Each structure stands twice: as C-alpha cells, then as structure tokens.
Amino acid sequence: MTIATRTTAGIAGAVTAVTALTALTALALTFAGCGENPTTTGSGGTGASAATGGTGGTGGGPMGGPYKPAGCGFEIAPRPEYLDWSIGSTDTLATPNIRRVRLGLGGNVAVGAAGKADPSTSIAMAWQTDDGTLASEVVWGNSPDAATWPAENRASGATWLTPMGLINPNGDARMHEVHVCGLTPATTYYYRVGGGPAGQEVWSDVYSFTTTPADGNTPVTIAVNGDSRGQTGDAWRLFQRKVQTRGVSVQLFSGDAINLALDQGEWEQYLDLGWKDDDGSLLTLGQVLTLSANGNHDNRSSLFFGNLVLPQDNKDYAKLGELIYSVDVGPVHIAVIDDYFLVSSTAEDADKEAVAAWLDADLSAANANRANVPWIVTLHHHAAFSSSSHGEDSDVLRGRDFFVPLFDKHHVDMDLGGHDHDYERTKPLSGPPKTPTVHDSAADGTVYLVCGGAGAPPYSAGTSAFTALSKDFKTGGAIGAYTFLTATKTELTLEAHELRPDGTDPKFDTYVITK
C-alpha cells in the first residue's frame, strides 16, 4: 500500500473505419433485442412521495418542442435526427416488449445554474419498446411492493424513433425517457417503467436505485473503467457483477463503449450485458447510475446520445449537450469532459474555448468548495499520461498540453482516462506538460490514471519516469482490469483489480491520498 499525505484542500484500422463513417452519423443507428416479461397491472396505494413530472401534448418530430420535467429546472430537447417526437401520450401495445431499462441523469451544467445536474435529488429512466407504444411513464415508491406506491408518484416523459442506421439495420427504434426530480438524497427507490390508459397499463419488472448522498461527510464508493469495445469474454458483464455486489454510489465510464459508432448491434451488446445476467436476473443498467464520457469510437453518433442519458444544458451550452457536465457525489466533485474538443486538430476554436471556459469555472468553484466537498476528480477518454500504445500520439499530447496547466491551477486530485487498454497510475505530477515534474506527495500534484480494461483488446503496458505502477492483461489469465475509488472527508483510496473469468479478481494496486 502506498500512502500519500495531502495538506491542502482503437486499433488503427477500427479508428480509420470510424473516421470514414463520421459523415454518416446523422443517419443514426438504433438498437433492439431481448424482451422483458412485462406485467399488465396498474399502480396505486400509499407511501413516501416525491415530485411528479411530465408535460402534456404531443409533437410530430423535433418541432414538437422540448420535454420539461416538472420540478426539475431543466429541459430535454429533441435531437434533429429523431423522428416522431411525442410527449404525454398514453398509447401502448398490449405487449410493448419493454427492454434495456437504464438509469441516466439530466440537468444543467453551468456553475450555479438552476436545475444543475444532481444525482442526489434526481434521476432519469430510459428504455426501448416496440413501435406503436408511445406511453412513457414511470411509477415509483419506497418499497419493492408496487401496490404500496402512492398514486401521485407517476411521471410522464418523451418518446421518439431513432432512425435506422447503415450497419446491422433492423428498423427505427422506439425510445423512451423520463426524468424525476425532488427525490431525497441517499435513499433507495423502487420503480417500474411503461404506462398506458387507466386500467390497461403495461409495466416492466421492478427495479431499484439509491440516490447519491448530498453530505460531504458521507463516504462513497465509485466504480471506474473504460473501453469495453470488443467485449472480450463478456468482460462488461463480469465487471457489472462486481459493481452490483460492491454497492457503489455511481459508476464512471471513460468512453469507447463500442468499436464502430454506427453498429447498433454493438450498442445492443453493451447495454444487454449490463441489463441482465445470463440467468435473467437484473444487473446494473437499470439500478446503478453510470456517468460516461464520449470516446473516439463512440464518435458522437446518434446512438451515443440515444442510448445514454446525460446532462444537457439547452440554455448555456446547447451545442455541448451530454458532452460536458459535473456532479457532486458525497465528498467527491466529478467533472466529465468530452476531450475531442481539446485533442482534435480539427475542432472549432469556439467549441474548444467554450469547453475550456466551462471547465475552468467548474474546477474553480469546486476548489473553493473543498471544505464541503474535498476531492476533485476528472473523467475523459484520452488519458493525459500513458506509457502504452497511445502515450505519445499527437492528439494525446494536445490534451496533455491543455489539461496539465488547468489541473495544476485548481489542484485536481485524480484524473481518470482510458484510450489505452491497460492500467497505469502515475506518481503525483505537475507541469510542464512535456516534461512533467514528479512529486513524492499528492499535495503537490495530480495522480493520472489509465484504466481501459472493460473488454477492449489488451495493449502492452509500458513505463516512464512518471509511472508509479503499470500492468497489462495480455497474459496470466486476466481479461481486463477495473478500479474502485472510496472517498471519505479525509481519504481518497484507489484499489485496482484484475478482471478474471472465474471472478477471483485479485487486487494488484492500492493508493491512498490523505488530508
């Protein structure tokens, strides 16, 4: 175990294929697949209450207007490629085939904005059905028995068709999304999705989730991984089993869920491996909030936005919706950045400047709030420091040039990334970016982590002067790696595990920062 004391608050061919397909992303893929066995019962009863939501009216496409969840202070705008956008309908098929129920988060992203993203008091549920079902409703309560849920705990949301894509096309996909706000921090809720006319409702299985703590004095555990593309040995499912049994507050994913952005079959696989285990039991997709960064293989396709529900600020950052956001989870401030704007030589200067201004303001506010939320963690795809395959790539070095001065300025505690498919933890580092200064104490620098072990083809690990520990999983029986962060008001503890098919998953790294 290493103790540091703090005293102050793709594969080249696949990448080429993705690049060639970028111009086609507006045609967007969809996803379809396994069905859930829904029940056809109504809801009601008494119990604890939270805010209800939803707006009335329907729209025949994006011109139908945004969905404004009641009591949330933010809105959800339809993307221009979506078809048949509708809000508030109760139409449903007798067997809508409710599937891939998943959790997400909405909210604004500007510092101090009303309705800012907050997983302690809000949540989003999304799912897919067969076309013909427009009902997009959620009911919830504080016990597993739906008969005890109060009638007012019912929210309505939006639905649309994601257009059929060019790889593995199987028709337009009927998607649904509902946001619920006014929840109680650190509280377990049970819910079902579906809906329909009174007396004819069709509902999913009962899922559960726990809102994150709002109090910085409450310890939390956070799961960290990235690069599931390829799905070696069902690695994503194996990892989700560990996430579920660990009881994490939130899961962070650094991007590259799939290999080709326009392959809907890959998105189906990614979602299904987290939705249900191979015995049909529920896994994490609908029960643990996952906050994701966009990766170069995700490529900002319509499927990235359609499959994942992430904060979008239509007032201050409309162009950057679901690509930049931050949240507080107990004693940890987490900032998520789509680093394409920062690493690409073709990114528009205005976009880069907008991301830079947002991140600078966000980290400045977080640094000033360390008495309440002492730890600052950042998440993006292209790891700034790596000794593996991509470590000296020009885009990675551009990202390093951007991040290091900003992280030094605001004293970011830990930066999480992927892109290289191995594990590497640096010593505490500060600038200059090209020749970083190595420190003995985390009080003087940022720890940079590469954890790209969720199923992508493994790369060889390397070492540099800045490396504290590196490990690959090309030999020895592991098929990946993952990390848990545990945070209290005075300690931030990292532990890394091998991901093995037999589930033994030995721990190979522990690092603790203390205040």
Helices and strands as residue ranges (DSSP letters): E 2-5, H 12-21, G 22-27, G 62-64, E 83-87, E 99-104, E 123-129, E 137-141, G 146-148, E 154-156, E 158-162, E 173-180, E 188-195, E 202-203, E 207-210, E 220-225, G 232-234, H 235-246, E 250-253, H 264-275, E 290-292, H 302-307, G 318-320, E 324-329, E 332-337, H 340-343, H 349-368, E 375-382, H 394-410, E 414-418, E 423-426, E 429-430, E 437-438, G 442-444, E 447-451, E 467-471, E 480-487, E 491-499, E 507-514
